[in-house]
């Protein structure tokens, strides 16, 4: 992970995210980027708690948005 001040985010992903391998995708993406945290299901979809420097979290969130667009198409 790059040096820098850590920031945390909580993301709630709703829609078609269960039963399509979304949690494993998030886990692998976070590992690739060096992000710490957890991911799981709740009654509303998938939740993500992530800790990393701001630039890494921004890249993480952008890649998640792109995947959600692909799934919705």
N, CA, C and O atoms as a Tripos MOL2 file, in Angstrom:
@<TRIPOS>MOLECULE
protein
  292   291    73     0     0
PROTEIN
NO_CHARGES

@<TRIPOS>ATOM
      1 N           0.8450   -1.1760    0.0000 N.3       1 UNK1
      2 CA          0.0000    0.0000    0.0000 C.3       1 UNK1
      3 C           0.8850    1.2320    0.0000 C.2       1 UNK1
      4 O           1.9470    1.2300    0.6230 O.2       1 UNK1
      5 N           0.4660    2.2790   -0.6860 N.am      2 UNK2
      6 CA          1.2190    3.5200   -0.7240 C.3       2 UNK2
      7 C           1.1710    4.1880    0.6360 C.2       2 UNK2
      8 O           0.2010    4.0470    1.3810 O.2       2 UNK2
      9 N           2.2300    4.9160    0.9480 N.am      3 UNK3
     10 CA          2.2560    5.6750    2.1950 C.3       3 UNK3
     11 C           1.2660    6.8270    2.0890 C.2       3 UNK3
     12 O           1.0000    7.3260    0.9950 O.2       3 UNK3
     13 N           0.7330    7.2390    3.2020 N.am      4 UNK4
     14 CA         -0.1920    8.3560    3.2160 C.3       4 UNK4
     15 C          -1.2000    8.1800    4.3210 C.2       4 UNK4
     16 O          -1.2640    7.1300    4.9610 O.2       4 UNK4
     17 N          -1.9820    9.2020    4.5410 N.am      5 UNK5
     18 CA         -3.0040    9.1660    5.5600 C.3       5 UNK5
     19 C          -4.1270    8.2330    5.1290 C.2       5 UNK5
     20 O          -4.6410    8.3290    4.0140 O.2       5 UNK5
     21 N          -4.4930    7.3430    6.0180 N.am      6 UNK6
     22 CA         -5.5850    6.4130    5.7060 C.3       6 UNK6
     23 C          -6.9250    7.1000    5.8710 C.2       6 UNK6
     24 O          -7.1090    7.9470    6.7440 O.2       6 UNK6
     25 N          -7.8380    6.7240    5.0290 N.am      7 UNK7
     26 CA         -9.2180    7.1870    5.0870 C.3       7 UNK7
     27 C         -10.0780    5.9440    5.0790 C.2       7 UNK7
     28 O          -9.6740    4.9160    4.5350 O.2       7 UNK7
     29 N         -11.2440    6.0150    5.6660 N.am      8 UNK8
     30 CA        -12.1570    4.8720    5.6250 C.3       8 UNK8
     31 C         -13.4360    5.2710    4.9060 C.2       8 UNK8
     32 O         -13.8710    6.4220    4.9510 O.2       8 UNK8
     33 N         -14.0210    4.2870    4.2430 N.am      9 UNK9
     34 CA        -15.3120    4.4940    3.5840 C.3       9 UNK9
     35 C         -16.2150    3.3110    3.9000 C.2       9 UNK9
     36 O         -15.7560    2.1900    4.1210 O.2       9 UNK9
     37 N         -17.4840    3.5870    3.9150 N.am     10 UNK10
     38 CA        -18.5130    2.5460    4.0120 C.3      10 UNK10
     39 C         -19.3580    2.6970    2.7570 C.2      10 UNK10
     40 O         -19.9420    3.7530    2.5120 O.2      10 UNK10
     41 N         -19.4180    1.6410    1.9690 N.am     11 UNK11
     42 CA        -20.2170    1.6450    0.7470 C.3      11 UNK11
     43 C         -21.3280    0.6180    0.8760 C.2      11 UNK11
     44 O         -21.1130   -0.4720    1.4050 O.2      11 UNK11
     45 N         -22.4980    0.9590    0.4010 N.am     12 UNK12
     46 CA        -23.6270    0.0340    0.3590 C.3      12 UNK12
     47 C         -24.0150   -0.1150   -1.0980 C.2      12 UNK12
     48 O         -24.4190    0.8550   -1.7380 O.2      12 UNK12
     49 N         -23.8960   -1.3160   -1.6210 N.am     13 UNK13
     50 CA        -24.2000   -1.5780   -3.0280 C.3      13 UNK13
     51 C         -25.5120   -2.3480   -3.0940 C.2      13 UNK13
     52 O         -25.6320   -3.4410   -2.5400 O.2      13 UNK13
     53 N         -26.4870   -1.7700   -3.7740 N.am     14 UNK14
     54 CA        -27.7950   -2.3990   -3.8940 C.3      14 UNK14
     55 C         -28.0260   -2.8330   -5.3350 C.2      14 UNK14
     56 O         -27.2950   -2.4350   -6.2420 O.2      14 UNK14
     57 N         -29.0280   -3.6340   -5.5260 N.am     15 UNK15
     58 CA        -29.3530   -4.1060   -6.8720 C.3      15 UNK15
     59 C         -28.8960   -5.5370   -7.0540 C.2      15 UNK15
     60 O         -28.8310   -6.3090   -6.0970 O.2      15 UNK15
     61 N         -28.5850   -5.8780   -8.2720 N.am     16 UNK16
     62 CA        -28.2080   -7.2590   -8.6040 C.3      16 UNK16
     63 C         -26.7330   -7.4950   -8.2530 C.2      16 UNK16
     64 O         -25.8580   -7.4250   -9.1150 O.2      16 UNK16
     65 N         -26.4830   -7.7750   -6.9830 N.am     17 UNK17
     66 CA        -25.1120   -7.9990   -6.5320 C.3      17 UNK17
     67 C         -24.9610   -9.3210   -5.7960 C.2      17 UNK17
     68 O         -23.8430   -9.7200   -5.4730 O.2      17 UNK17
     69 N         -26.0580  -10.0020   -5.5280 N.am     18 UNK18
     70 CA        -25.9730  -11.2840   -4.8250 C.3      18 UNK18
     71 C         -26.1390  -12.4240   -5.8250 C.2      18 UNK18
     72 O         -26.9870  -12.3730   -6.7150 O.2      18 UNK18
     73 N         -25.3110  -13.4510   -5.6580 N.am     19 UNK19
     74 CA        -25.3770  -14.6110   -6.5340 C.3      19 UNK19
     75 C         -24.6730  -14.4240   -7.8730 C.2      19 UNK19
     76 O         -24.8170  -15.2540   -8.7700 O.2      19 UNK19
     77 N         -23.9060  -13.3290   -8.0150 N.am     20 UNK20
     78 CA        -23.2070  -13.0640   -9.2770 C.3      20 UNK20
     79 C         -21.6980  -12.9350   -9.0860 C.2      20 UNK20
     80 O         -20.9960  -12.5220  -10.0090 O.2      20 UNK20
     81 N         -21.1860  -13.2840   -7.8930 N.am     21 UNK21
     82 CA        -19.7510  -13.2110   -7.6310 C.3      21 UNK21
     83 C         -19.2470  -11.8200   -7.3080 C.2      21 UNK21
     84 O         -18.0530  -11.5500   -7.4380 O.2      21 UNK21
     85 N         -20.1470  -10.9230   -6.8840 N.am     22 UNK22
     86 CA        -19.7530   -9.5420   -6.6180 C.3      22 UNK22
     87 C         -18.8440   -9.4290   -5.3950 C.2      22 UNK22
     88 O         -17.8470   -8.7090   -5.4400 O.2      22 UNK22
     89 N         -19.1690  -10.1260   -4.3030 N.am     23 UNK23
     90 CA        -18.3110  -10.0580   -3.1070 C.3      23 UNK23
     91 C         -16.9050  -10.5700   -3.3810 C.2      23 UNK23
     92 O         -15.9400   -9.9080   -2.9990 O.2      23 UNK23
     93 N         -16.7470  -11.7370   -4.0350 N.am     24 UNK24
     94 CA        -15.3830  -12.1700   -4.3540 C.3      24 UNK24
     95 C         -14.6400  -11.1740   -5.2500 C.2      24 UNK24
     96 O         -13.4360  -10.9740   -5.0880 O.2      24 UNK24
     97 N         -15.3520  -10.5510   -6.1930 N.am     25 UNK25
     98 CA        -14.7330   -9.5250   -7.0340 C.3      25 UNK25
     99 C         -14.2060   -8.3840   -6.1730 C.2      25 UNK25
    100 O         -13.0770   -7.9300   -6.3590 O.2      25 UNK25
    101 N         -15.0240   -7.9230   -5.2330 N.am     26 UNK26
    102 CA        -14.6190   -6.8230   -4.3510 C.3      26 UNK26
    103 C         -13.4150   -7.2350   -3.5140 C.2      26 UNK26
    104 O         -12.4730   -6.4570   -3.3610 O.2      26 UNK26
    105 N         -13.4350   -8.4410   -2.9750 N.am     27 UNK27
    106 CA        -12.3310   -8.9230   -2.1430 C.3      27 UNK27
    107 C         -11.0350   -8.9340   -2.9470 C.2      27 UNK27
    108 O         -10.0050   -8.4610   -2.4670 O.2      27 UNK27
    109 N         -11.0770   -9.4730   -4.1740 N.am     28 UNK28
    110 CA         -9.8720   -9.5400   -5.0080 C.3      28 UNK28
    111 C          -9.3960   -8.1490   -5.4320 C.2      28 UNK28
    112 O          -8.1930   -7.8870   -5.4520 O.2      28 UNK28
    113 N         -10.3190   -7.2650   -5.7680 N.am     29 UNK29
    114 CA         -9.9610   -5.8990   -6.1390 C.3      29 UNK29
    115 C          -9.2910   -5.1910   -4.9700 C.2      29 UNK29
    116 O          -8.2700   -4.5290   -5.1490 O.2      29 UNK29
    117 N          -9.8560   -5.3260   -3.7790 N.am     30 UNK30
    118 CA         -9.2660   -4.6980   -2.5950 C.3      30 UNK30
    119 C          -7.8640   -5.2500   -2.3380 C.2      30 UNK30
    120 O          -6.9480   -4.4870   -2.0320 O.2      30 UNK30
    121 N          -7.6910   -6.5550   -2.4570 N.am     31 UNK31
    122 CA         -6.3720   -7.1630   -2.2520 C.3      31 UNK31
    123 C          -5.3740   -6.6460   -3.2930 C.2      31 UNK31
    124 O          -4.2250   -6.3530   -2.9620 O.2      31 UNK31
    125 N          -5.8100   -6.5370   -4.5330 N.am     32 UNK32
    126 CA         -4.9490   -6.0350   -5.6140 C.3      32 UNK32
    127 C          -4.4600   -4.6180   -5.3200 C.2      32 UNK32
    128 O          -3.3080   -4.2790   -5.5910 O.2      32 UNK32
    129 N          -5.3550   -3.7910   -4.7590 N.am     33 UNK33
    130 CA         -5.0300   -2.3900   -4.4890 C.3      33 UNK33
    131 C          -4.4020   -2.1780   -3.1110 C.2      33 UNK33
    132 O          -3.9970   -1.0610   -2.7890 O.2      33 UNK33
    133 N          -4.3140   -3.2260   -2.2970 N.am     34 UNK34
    134 CA         -3.7400   -3.0950   -0.9570 C.3      34 UNK34
    135 C          -4.6840   -2.4720    0.0490 C.2      34 UNK34
    136 O          -4.2430   -1.8580    1.0210 O.2      34 UNK34
    137 N          -5.9720   -2.6250   -0.1760 N.am     35 UNK35
    138 CA         -6.9940   -2.0470    0.7030 C.3      35 UNK35
    139 C          -7.3250   -3.0330    1.8100 C.2      35 UNK35
    140 O          -7.4500   -4.2340    1.5700 O.2      35 UNK35
    141 N          -7.4650   -2.5210    3.0150 N.am     36 UNK36
    142 CA         -7.8850   -3.3240    4.1640 C.3      36 UNK36
    143 C          -9.3650   -3.0720    4.4040 C.2      36 UNK36
    144 O          -9.8780   -2.0050    4.0650 O.2      36 UNK36
    145 N         -10.0580   -4.0540    4.9920 N.am     37 UNK37
    146 CA        -11.4620   -3.8650    5.3140 C.3      37 UNK37
    147 C         -12.2200   -5.1680    5.2630 C.2      37 UNK37
    148 O         -11.6480   -6.2470    5.4190 O.2      37 UNK37
    149 N         -13.5260   -5.0550    5.0400 N.am     38 UNK38
    150 CA        -14.3570   -6.2470    4.9410 C.3      38 UNK38
    151 C         -15.5150   -5.9960    3.9900 C.2      38 UNK38
    152 O         -15.8690   -4.8570    3.6870 O.2      38 UNK38
    153 N         -16.0900   -7.0940    3.5320 N.am     39 UNK39
    154 CA        -17.2220   -7.0490    2.6090 C.3      39 UNK39
    155 C         -18.1730   -8.1670    3.0040 C.2      39 UNK39
    156 O         -17.7390   -9.2510    3.3930 O.2      39 UNK39
    157 N         -19.4670   -7.9020    2.9040 N.am     40 UNK40
    158 CA        -20.4360   -8.9290    3.2510 C.3      40 UNK40
    159 C         -21.8270   -8.5680    2.7510 C.2      40 UNK40
    160 O         -22.0460   -7.4910    2.1960 O.2      40 UNK40
    161 N         -22.7550   -9.4840    2.9580 N.am     41 UNK41
    162 CA        -24.1540   -9.2620    2.5960 C.3      41 UNK41
    163 C         -24.9260   -8.7660    3.8080 C.2      41 UNK41
    164 O         -24.6280   -9.1340    4.9440 O.2      41 UNK41
    165 N         -25.9090   -7.9360    3.5530 N.am     42 UNK42
    166 CA        -26.8990   -7.6050    4.5740 C.3      42 UNK42
    167 C         -28.2510   -7.5380    3.8750 C.2      42 UNK42
    168 O         -28.3470   -7.8740    2.6950 O.2      42 UNK42
    169 N         -29.2710   -7.1220    4.5620 N.am     43 UNK43
    170 CA        -30.6120   -7.1100    3.9900 C.3      43 UNK43
    171 C         -30.7880   -6.1900    2.7920 C.2      43 UNK43
    172 O         -31.7560   -6.3180    2.0440 O.2      43 UNK43
    173 N         -29.8500   -5.2570    2.6080 N.am     44 UNK44
    174 CA        -29.9690   -4.2770    1.5230 C.3      44 UNK44
    175 C         -29.0640   -4.5600    0.3320 C.2      44 UNK44
    176 O         -29.1350   -3.8450   -0.6680 O.2      44 UNK44
    177 N         -28.2190   -5.5790    0.4080 N.am     45 UNK45
    178 CA        -27.2940   -5.8710   -0.6840 C.3      45 UNK45
    179 C         -25.9340   -6.2400   -0.1460 C.2      45 UNK45
    180 O         -25.8140   -7.1200    0.7070 O.2      45 UNK45
    181 N         -24.9020   -5.5700   -0.6410 N.am     46 UNK46
    182 CA        -23.5300   -5.8320   -0.2270 C.3      46 UNK46
    183 C         -22.9860   -4.5760    0.4470 C.2      46 UNK46
    184 O         -23.1340   -3.4700   -0.0720 O.2      46 UNK46
    185 N         -22.3520   -4.7550    1.6120 N.am     47 UNK47
    186 CA        -21.7000   -3.6280    2.2740 C.3      47 UNK47
    187 C         -20.1910   -3.7990    2.1620 C.2      47 UNK47
    188 O         -19.6740   -4.9160    2.1360 O.2      47 UNK47
    189 N         -19.5040   -2.6740    2.0970 N.am     48 UNK48
    190 CA        -18.0480   -2.6570    2.0130 C.3      48 UNK48
    191 C         -17.5380   -1.6340    3.0090 C.2      48 UNK48
    192 O         -17.9670   -0.4800    2.9910 O.2      48 UNK48
    193 N         -16.6270   -2.0460    3.8790 N.am     49 UNK49
    194 CA        -15.8730   -1.1360    4.7420 C.3      49 UNK49
    195 C         -14.4420   -1.2120    4.2560 C.2      49 UNK49
    196 O         -13.8690   -2.3010    4.2100 O.2      49 UNK49
    197 N         -13.8480   -0.0890    3.8930 N.am     50 UNK50
    198 CA        -12.5100   -0.1010    3.3180 C.3      50 UNK50
    199 C         -11.6490    0.9960    3.9300 C.2      50 UNK50
    200 O         -12.1300    2.0900    4.2280 O.2      50 UNK50
    201 N         -10.3400    0.6790    4.1160 N.am     51 UNK51
    202 CA         -9.3720    1.6250    4.6620 C.3      51 UNK51
    203 C          -8.1500    1.6520    3.7600 C.2      51 UNK51
    204 O          -7.5440    0.6140    3.4930 O.2      51 UNK51
    205 N          -7.7880    2.8400    3.2930 N.am     52 UNK52
    206 CA         -6.6190    3.0100    2.4220 C.3      52 UNK52
    207 C          -6.3880    4.5110    2.2270 C.2      52 UNK52
    208 O          -7.2250    5.3230    2.6190 O.2      52 UNK52
    209 N          -5.2560    4.8790    1.6240 N.am     53 UNK53
    210 CA         -5.0650    6.2790    1.2530 C.3      53 UNK53
    211 C          -6.1550    6.7280    0.2710 C.2      53 UNK53
    212 O          -6.7080    5.9250   -0.4810 O.2      53 UNK53
    213 N          -6.4390    8.0090    0.3020 N.am     54 UNK54
    214 CA         -7.5350    8.5780   -0.4800 C.3      54 UNK54
    215 C          -7.4570    8.2340   -1.9740 C.2      54 UNK54
    216 O          -8.4680    7.8500   -2.5630 O.2      54 UNK54
    217 N          -6.2980    8.3620   -2.5860 N.am     55 UNK55
    218 CA         -6.1810    8.1030   -4.0340 C.3      55 UNK55
    219 C          -6.5280    6.6540   -4.3660 C.2      55 UNK55
    220 O          -7.1370    6.3830   -5.4000 O.2      55 UNK55
    221 N          -6.1480    5.7350   -3.5060 N.am     56 UNK56
    222 CA         -6.4510    4.3220   -3.7470 C.3      56 UNK56
    223 C          -7.9450    4.0730   -3.5920 C.2      56 UNK56
    224 O          -8.5380    3.3410   -4.3850 O.2      56 UNK56
    225 N          -8.5570    4.6760   -2.5770 N.am     57 UNK57
    226 CA        -10.0010    4.5090   -2.3970 C.3      57 UNK57
    227 C         -10.7790    5.1000   -3.5630 C.2      57 UNK57
    228 O         -11.8040    4.5490   -3.9660 O.2      57 UNK57
    229 N         -10.3050    6.2100   -4.1080 N.am     58 UNK58
    230 CA        -10.9870    6.8010   -5.2670 C.3      58 UNK58
    231 C         -10.9260    5.8490   -6.4610 C.2      58 UNK58
    232 O         -11.9190    5.6860   -7.1700 O.2      58 UNK58
    233 N          -9.7780    5.2240   -6.6890 N.am     59 UNK59
    234 CA         -9.6430    4.2570   -7.7930 C.3      59 UNK59
    235 C         -10.5390    3.0410   -7.5500 C.2      59 UNK59
    236 O         -11.1680    2.5350   -8.4800 O.2      59 UNK59
    237 N         -10.5960    2.5770   -6.3130 N.am     60 UNK60
    238 CA        -11.4430    1.4460   -5.9170 C.3      60 UNK60
    239 C         -12.9070    1.7460   -6.2180 C.2      60 UNK60
    240 O         -13.5950    0.9420   -6.8460 O.2      60 UNK60
    241 N         -13.3800    2.9100   -5.7690 N.am     61 UNK61
    242 CA        -14.7770    3.2910   -5.9910 C.3      61 UNK61
    243 C         -15.0880    3.4270   -7.4810 C.2      61 UNK61
    244 O         -16.1690    3.0360   -7.9190 O.2      61 UNK61
    245 N         -14.1660    3.9710   -8.2600 N.am     62 UNK62
    246 CA        -14.3910    4.1170   -9.7020 C.3      62 UNK62
    247 C         -14.5110    2.7510  -10.3740 C.2      62 UNK62
    248 O         -15.3750    2.5550  -11.2290 O.2      62 UNK62
    249 N         -13.6650    1.8240  -10.0010 N.am     63 UNK63
    250 CA        -13.7460    0.4810  -10.5970 C.3      63 UNK63
    251 C         -15.0350   -0.2110  -10.2070 C.2      63 UNK63
    252 O         -15.6010   -0.9510  -11.0130 O.2      63 UNK63
    253 N         -15.5170    0.0070   -8.9900 N.am     64 UNK64
    254 CA        -16.8060   -0.5680   -8.5720 C.3      64 UNK64
    255 C         -17.9310    0.0410   -9.3970 C.2      64 UNK64
    256 O         -18.8180   -0.6800   -9.8520 O.2      64 UNK64
    257 N         -17.9090    1.3580   -9.5970 N.am     65 UNK65
    258 CA        -18.9440    2.0120  -10.4190 C.3      65 UNK65
    259 C         -18.9430    1.4430  -11.8340 C.2      65 UNK65
    260 O         -20.0090    1.2060  -12.4030 O.2      65 UNK65
    261 N         -17.7710    1.2220  -12.4040 N.am     66 UNK66
    262 CA        -17.6850    0.6730  -13.7680 C.3      66 UNK66
    263 C         -18.2600   -0.7340  -13.8340 C.2      66 UNK66
    264 O         -18.9490   -1.0720  -14.7970 O.2      66 UNK66
    265 N         -17.9920   -1.5550  -12.8290 N.am     67 UNK67
    266 CA        -18.5390   -2.9190  -12.8040 C.3      67 UNK67
    267 C         -20.0410   -2.8650  -12.6820 C.2      67 UNK67
    268 O         -20.7340   -3.6100  -13.3740 O.2      67 UNK67
    269 N         -20.5740   -2.0030  -11.8200 N.am     68 UNK68
    270 CA        -22.0240   -1.8770  -11.6630 C.3      68 UNK68
    271 C         -22.6660   -1.4660  -12.9820 C.2      68 UNK68
    272 O         -23.7490   -1.9580  -13.2990 O.2      68 UNK68
    273 N         -22.0510   -0.5910  -13.7590 N.am     69 UNK69
    274 CA        -22.5890   -0.2080  -15.0720 C.3      69 UNK69
    275 C         -22.6280   -1.4170  -16.0010 C.2      69 UNK69
    276 O         -23.6120   -1.6290  -16.7100 O.2      69 UNK69
    277 N         -21.5420   -2.2180  -15.9960 N.am     70 UNK70
    278 CA        -21.4940   -3.3990  -16.8590 C.3      70 UNK70
    279 C         -22.5740   -4.4170  -16.4890 C.2      70 UNK70
    280 O         -23.1940   -5.0120  -17.3710 O.2      70 UNK70
    281 N         -22.8010   -4.6180  -15.1940 N.am     71 UNK71
    282 CA        -23.8060   -5.5700  -14.7370 C.3      71 UNK71
    283 C         -25.1990   -5.0780  -15.0970 C.2      71 UNK71
    284 O         -26.0660   -5.8740  -15.4580 O.2      71 UNK71
    285 N         -25.4240   -3.7490  -15.0010 N.am     72 UNK72
    286 CA        -26.7350   -3.1870  -15.2810 C.3      72 UNK72
    287 C         -27.0640   -3.2000  -16.7710 C.2      72 UNK72
    288 O         -28.2380   -3.1850  -17.1420 O.2      72 UNK72
    289 N         -26.0530   -3.2270  -17.6200 N.am     73 UNK73
    290 CA        -26.2860   -3.1500  -19.0750 C.3      73 UNK73
    291 C         -26.9030   -4.4250  -19.6180 C.2      73 UNK73
    292 O         -27.1610   -4.5230  -20.8180 O.2      73 UNK73
@<TRIPOS>BOND
     1     1     2 1
     2     2     3 1
     3     3     4 2
     4     3     5 am
     5     5     6 1
     6     6     7 1
     7     7     8 2
     8     7     9 am
     9     9    10 1
    10    10    11 1
    11    11    12 2
    12    11    13 am
    13    13    14 1
    14    14    15 1
    15    15    16 2
    16    15    17 am
    17    17    18 1
    18    18    19 1
    19    19    20 2
    20    19    21 am
    21    21    22 1
    22    22    23 1
    23    23    24 2
    24    23    25 am
    25    25    26 1
    26    26    27 1
    27    27    28 2
    28    27    29 am
    29    29    30 1
    30    30    31 1
    31    31    32 2
    32    31    33 am
    33    33    34 1
    34    34    35 1
    35    35    36 2
    36    35    37 am
    37    37    38 1
    38    38    39 1
    39    39    40 2
    40    39    41 am
    41    41    42 1
    42    42    43 1
    43    43    44 2
    44    43    45 am
    45    45    46 1
    46    46    47 1
    47    47    48 2
    48    47    49 am
    49    49    50 1
    50    50    51 1
    51    51    52 2
    52    51    53 am
    53    53    54 1
    54    54    55 1
    55    55    56 2
    56    55    57 am
    57    57    58 1
    58    58    59 1
    59    59    60 2
    60    59    61 am
    61    61    62 1
    62    62    63 1
    63    63    64 2
    64    63    65 am
    65    65    66 1
    66    66    67 1
    67    67    68 2
    68    67    69 am
    69    69    70 1
    70    70    71 1
    71    71    72 2
    72    71    73 am
    73    73    74 1
    74    74    75 1
    75    75    76 2
    76    75    77 am
    77    77    78 1
    78    78    79 1
    79    79    80 2
    80    79    81 am
    81    81    82 1
    82    82    83 1
    83    83    84 2
    84    83    85 am
    85    85    86 1
    86    86    87 1
    87    87    88 2
    88    87    89 am
    89    89    90 1
    90    90    91 1
    91    91    92 2
    92    91    93 am
    93    93    94 1
    94    94    95 1
    95    95    96 2
    96    95    97 am
    97    97    98 1
    98    98    99 1
    99    99   100 2
   100    99   101 am
   101   101   102 1
   102   102   103 1
   103   103   104 2
   104   103   105 am
   105   105   106 1
   106   106   107 1
   107   107   108 2
   108   107   109 am
   109   109   110 1
   110   110   111 1
   111   111   112 2
   112   111   113 am
   113   113   114 1
   114   114   115 1
   115   115   116 2
   116   115   117 am
   117   117   118 1
   118   118   119 1
   119   119   120 2
   120   119   121 am
   121   121   122 1
   122   122   123 1
   123   123   124 2
   124   123   125 am
   125   125   126 1
   126   126   127 1
   127   127   128 2
   128   127   129 am
   129   129   130 1
   130   130   131 1
   131   131   132 2
   132   131   133 am
   133   133   134 1
   134   134   135 1
   135   135   136 2
   136   135   137 am
   137   137   138 1
   138   138   139 1
   139   139   140 2
   140   139   141 am
   141   141   142 1
   142   142   143 1
   143   143   144 2
   144   143   145 am
   145   145   146 1
   146   146   147 1
   147   147   148 2
   148   147   149 am
   149   149   150 1
   150   150   151 1
   151   151   152 2
   152   151   153 am
   153   153   154 1
   154   154   155 1
   155   155   156 2
   156   155   157 am
   157   157   158 1
   158   158   159 1
   159   159   160 2
   160   159   161 am
   161   161   162 1
   162   162   163 1
   163   163   164 2
   164   163   165 am
   165   165   166 1
   166   166   167 1
   167   167   168 2
   168   167   169 am
   169   169   170 1
   170   170   171 1
   171   171   172 2
   172   171   173 am
   173   173   174 1
   174   174   175 1
   175   175   176 2
   176   175   177 am
   177   177   178 1
   178   178   179 1
   179   179   180 2
   180   179   181 am
   181   181   182 1
   182   182   183 1
   183   183   184 2
   184   183   185 am
   185   185   186 1
   186   186   187 1
   187   187   188 2
   188   187   189 am
   189   189   190 1
   190   190   191 1
   191   191   192 2
   192   191   193 am
   193   193   194 1
   194   194   195 1
   195   195   196 2
   196   195   197 am
   197   197   198 1
   198   198   199 1
   199   199   200 2
   200   199   201 am
   201   201   202 1
   202   202   203 1
   203   203   204 2
   204   203   205 am
   205   205   206 1
   206   206   207 1
   207   207   208 2
   208   207   209 am
   209   209   210 1
   210   210   211 1
   211   211   212 2
   212   211   213 am
   213   213   214 1
   214   214   215 1
   215   215   216 2
   216   215   217 am
   217   217   218 1
   218   218   219 1
   219   219   220 2
   220   219   221 am
   221   221   222 1
   222   222   223 1
   223   223   224 2
   224   223   225 am
   225   225   226 1
   226   226   227 1
   227   227   228 2
   228   227   229 am
   229   229   230 1
   230   230   231 1
   231   231   232 2
   232   231   233 am
   233   233   234 1
   234   234   235 1
   235   235   236 2
   236   235   237 am
   237   237   238 1
   238   238   239 1
   239   239   240 2
   240   239   241 am
   241   241   242 1
   242   242   243 1
   243   243   244 2
   244   243   245 am
   245   245   246 1
   246   246   247 1
   247   247   248 2
   248   247   249 am
   249   249   250 1
   250   250   251 1
   251   251   252 2
   252   251   253 am
   253   253   254 1
   254   254   255 1
   255   255   256 2
   256   255   257 am
   257   257   258 1
   258   258   259 1
   259   259   260 2
   260   259   261 am
   261   261   262 1
   262   262   263 1
   263   263   264 2
   264   263   265 am
   265   265   266 1
   266   266   267 1
   267   267   268 2
   268   267   269 am
   269   269   270 1
   270   270   271 1
   271   271   272 2
   272   271   273 am
   273   273   274 1
   274   274   275 1
   275   275   276 2
   276   275   277 am
   277   277   278 1
   278   278   279 1
   279   279   280 2
   280   279   281 am
   281   281   282 1
   282   282   283 1
   283   283   284 2
   284   283   285 am
   285   285   286 1
   286   286   287 1
   287   287   288 2
   288   287   289 am
   289   289   290 1
   290   290   291 1
   291   291   292 2
@<TRIPOS>SUBSTRUCTURE
     1 UNK1         2 RESIDUE 1 A UNK
     2 UNK2         6 RESIDUE 1 A UNK
     3 UNK3        10 RESIDUE 1 A UNK
     4 UNK4        14 RESIDUE 1 A UNK
     5 UNK5        18 RESIDUE 1 A UNK
     6 UNK6        22 RESIDUE 1 A UNK
     7 UNK7        26 RESIDUE 1 A UNK
     8 UNK8        30 RESIDUE 1 A UNK
     9 UNK9        34 RESIDUE 1 A UNK
    10 UNK10       38 RESIDUE 1 A UNK
    11 UNK11       42 RESIDUE 1 A UNK
    12 UNK12       46 RESIDUE 1 A UNK
    13 UNK13       50 RESIDUE 1 A UNK
    14 UNK14       54 RESIDUE 1 A UNK
    15 UNK15       58 RESIDUE 1 A UNK
    16 UNK16       62 RESIDUE 1 A UNK
    17 UNK17       66 RESIDUE 1 A UNK
    18 UNK18       70 RESIDUE 1 A UNK
    19 UNK19       74 RESIDUE 1 A UNK
    20 UNK20       78 RESIDUE 1 A UNK
    21 UNK21       82 RESIDUE 1 A UNK
    22 UNK22       86 RESIDUE 1 A UNK
    23 UNK23       90 RESIDUE 1 A UNK
    24 UNK24       94 RESIDUE 1 A UNK
    25 UNK25       98 RESIDUE 1 A UNK
    26 UNK26      102 RESIDUE 1 A UNK
    27 UNK27      106 RESIDUE 1 A UNK
    28 UNK28      110 RESIDUE 1 A UNK
    29 UNK29      114 RESIDUE 1 A UNK
    30 UNK30      118 RESIDUE 1 A UNK
    31 UNK31      122 RESIDUE 1 A UNK
    32 UNK32      126 RESIDUE 1 A UNK
    33 UNK33      130 RESIDUE 1 A UNK
    34 UNK34      134 RESIDUE 1 A UNK
    35 UNK35      138 RESIDUE 1 A UNK
    36 UNK36      142 RESIDUE 1 A UNK
    37 UNK37      146 RESIDUE 1 A UNK
    38 UNK38      150 RESIDUE 1 A UNK
    39 UNK39      154 RESIDUE 1 A UNK
    40 UNK40      158 RESIDUE 1 A UNK
    41 UNK41      162 RESIDUE 1 A UNK
    42 UNK42      166 RESIDUE 1 A UNK
    43 UNK43      170 RESIDUE 1 A UNK
    44 UNK44      174 RESIDUE 1 A UNK
    45 UNK45      178 RESIDUE 1 A UNK
    46 UNK46      182 RESIDUE 1 A UNK
    47 UNK47      186 RESIDUE 1 A UNK
    48 UNK48      190 RESIDUE 1 A UNK
    49 UNK49      194 RESIDUE 1 A UNK
    50 UNK50      198 RESIDUE 1 A UNK
    51 UNK51      202 RESIDUE 1 A UNK
    52 UNK52      206 RESIDUE 1 A UNK
    53 UNK53      210 RESIDUE 1 A UNK
    54 UNK54      214 RESIDUE 1 A UNK
    55 UNK55      218 RESIDUE 1 A UNK
    56 UNK56      222 RESIDUE 1 A UNK
    57 UNK57      226 RESIDUE 1 A UNK
    58 UNK58      230 RESIDUE 1 A UNK
    59 UNK59      234 RESIDUE 1 A UNK
    60 UNK60      238 RESIDUE 1 A UNK
    61 UNK61      242 RESIDUE 1 A UNK
    62 UNK62      246 RESIDUE 1 A UNK
    63 UNK63      250 RESIDUE 1 A UNK
    64 UNK64      254 RESIDUE 1 A UNK
    65 UNK65      258 RESIDUE 1 A UNK
    66 UNK66      262 RESIDUE 1 A UNK
    67 UNK67      266 RESIDUE 1 A UNK
    68 UNK68      270 RESIDUE 1 A UNK
    69 UNK69      274 RESIDUE 1 A UNK
    70 UNK70      278 RESIDUE 1 A UNK
    71 UNK71      282 RESIDUE 1 A UNK
    72 UNK72      286 RESIDUE 1 A UNK
    73 UNK73      290 RESIDUE 1 A UNK
